[in-house]
Amino acid sequence: MRALCWMGVNELSVETVDDPGLVNPHDVIVAVRLTTTCGSDLHFLGGYLPGMREGDVIGHEFMGEIVDTGPEVTNVRVGDRVVVPSFIGCGKCPYCADGLHAVCDTTNPNAAMQQPVLGYPTGGIYGYTHPFGGYQGSHAEYIRVPFGDVNCFQIPDGVGDEQALFLSDAVPTGYMGADFCDITPGDTVAVWGAGAVGLMAAASAKIMGADRVIVIDRFRDRLDRAAKKVGAETVDYAEVDSVYETLRESTGGRGPDACIDAVGMEGHGTGVLQAYDKVKQALRMESDRATSLREAILSCGKGGVVSVLGIYGVTDKFPMAVLTNKSLTLRTAQQHGQRYMPTLFEHVLESRLDPSWLMTHDLPLTDAVRGYEMFKNKEDDCLRAVFRP
């Protein structure tokens, strides 16, 4: 089959690789219909996350049709149209039982590679470095899905392929970030980053009852989508002297009730700290440019929640004193998509949410290298490039 492979830092190639097969009796094989880029892919593409090997198939956000099942699979069958959350759960360990599928105790065969850094391993994820399991990714014609009964969700009639695609990762990640904020009517929620995850966090905050949602970014096309598609207020951080002062003024001096960081380690900013972070990151003295995280913590109102969806590695200049002295709650996780999937289907079916507009570029898999170039460099107003294997 054809697949998009990591060949080195900032080097991708569409190659011919072996078709996946059933390994365990609970496996299914999915013929991928749609798969999309994700900002977290850029971290290992740029060399900021270790553990990639030449020839690894990348991609973790996808939907498709089941074409084969193992003998222990009972809830889904060949021919089912399914969406699959990006993190892999076993469904039986204590963490999966608590809805924390991203930290499943069973699905990461390379747990020993994570333990020295994290203390305890996470669950596995498709196409995302060997410390996260070394699973073959979704930018391919076919993909093996372990624990098919747990991880394959039948797509209801009335939910289109393009809508279902983003329920794999972007929507549940954003929804989880808003869920962490414990939103009550009248709340103001600020979201850093108007990529797909940030936009879905903003949309989810609206669904959960936030009175005001403010999205911070510097790309006009993304801010326009936040305003038009979500109904959010927007701040172009390149056009204000201080995001903190702007948010403070617009909230009557109180600050937002909750702040969501949907940017991560390759964030941009302005001023001396941004220049300092860029130099240290280039020299591999730190992995992160954490401007958005620091701003979110500083800007959040007293007693509020800071919800972190962006992926970070080693962050210095972390403002712990601000968290403590303002009585802030910090909540973060990789997305537990299995927990939210039934609710997300309901939101789509009831027309409260339509994530299909996140797709700005519709490409065959053979054009995936170009798709990633546009996505990484934000060319042609690319929000998400979607590939059709």
Residue, then its C-alpha position, 0 to 999 in steps of 0.5 A: m500500500r501507499a503511505l506517508c512516511w517520516m524519512g528524517v527531520n523535516e523530510l517526508s515521502v510517500e512510499t510503498v509499504d507492507d499492508p497491515g495485518l491482524v496481529n491480535p484477536h481483538d484487532v480490526i483493519v480499517a480502510v482509511r477514507l479520510t485522514t488529516t494533518c495535526g499540529s502535534d505532528l509538526h513537533f516530531l517532524g521538526g525534530y523536537l520530539p525524539g523517537m522517530r525512525e526512517g520509514d515510520v508511517i505517520g498520522h493519527e486522525f482518521m475515519g474509514e471502513i472496516v475490512d477485516t476483524g479478529p475473532e474476538v471482535t464482536n461490536v463492529r463488523v466488516g463494512d462498518r463506517v467508523v471513526v477512531p480516537s487517536f489514543i488507543g484504549c484497551g477498555k479494561c484497565p483501571y484508567c480506561a474504566d475511569g474514562l482516561h483512555a490516553v493513559c491506558d496501562t495496556t496499549n503502549p508496548n514501548a512503555a520502558m522508553q517513556q518511564p525514565v521521562l514521565g515516570y509512568p507510561t501513557g497509552g499508545i497512539y497511531g503514527y507518533t514516535h516509538p516511545f508512544g508505541g511505534y504504531q503505524g499511522s493513518h496516512a495510509e490506505y489501511i491501518r490496524v486498530p487494536f481493541g477494535d470493540v473499544n476504539c472503533f465507533q460506528i458513525p451514525d447516519g446523518v454524520g458525514d465523513e468530513q464531520a466524523l474525521f475531526l471527531s477522531d482528534a481535533v474535536p474531542t481534544g478541544y471539547m475536553g479542554a472546554d470540559f476542564c474549565d467547569i464552565t457556568p453561564g456568564d463565564t468568559v473563556a479565552v483560547w490561545g491558538a485558532g488552529a483546529v483544536g483551538l477553534m473546537a475548544a472555542a466552539s465547545a465552550k460556547i456549547m457549554g454555556a460560556d457567555r464570552v469566548i475570546v480567541i487569540d492568534r495572529f493569522r487573520d484567516r483563522l481569527d476570521r473563522a473564529a468570529k464567523k464560524v464560532g461567534a468568538e471575539t478575537v485578539d490579534y496579539a501582533e497588534v496589541d501591546s499586551v495580551y494580558e492587558t487587553l484581556r484584563e481591560s475587556t473583562g473589567g479588570r477581573g481576567p477570564d474565568a478560564c484560559i485554554d492553551a491550544v498552541g504548544m511548544e512551537g508557539h510564537g509571540t513577541g518581545v524579548l522572551q520570544a527571542y530568548d525561547k527561539v534561540k534556546q530551542a534552536l540550540r536544543m537547550e529547551s524544546d519549548r517556546a511557551t509564550s502562550l502557556r505563560e500568558a494564559i497563566l498570567s491572564c487568568g482571573k483569580g480562582g480560575v482554570v488554566s486548561v492546557l491542550g498544547i503539547y510541551g516537552v521541557t519548559d523553563k521560566f514556568p510561572m509557578a508562583v502565579l498559579t499558587n498565589k492566584s489560586l488557579t487550577l491547572r488541568t491538562a491531558q492528551q485527549h480521551g476521545q472514547r469518553y466523549m464520542p457519544t456526546l460529540f455524535e449527538h452534538v453533530l446530529e443536533s446541529r450544535l456542532d459541524p467541524s467539517w469546515l476545518m477542512t480547507h484543503d482536500l488532497p489525494l494521499t499522493d499530494a501529502v508531502r505538499g499538504y504538510e508543507m502548506f499546513k506547516n507554513k500556513e500557506d494558502d490559508c491552510l487550516r487542515a489538509v485532508f488526504r484521501p488514500 
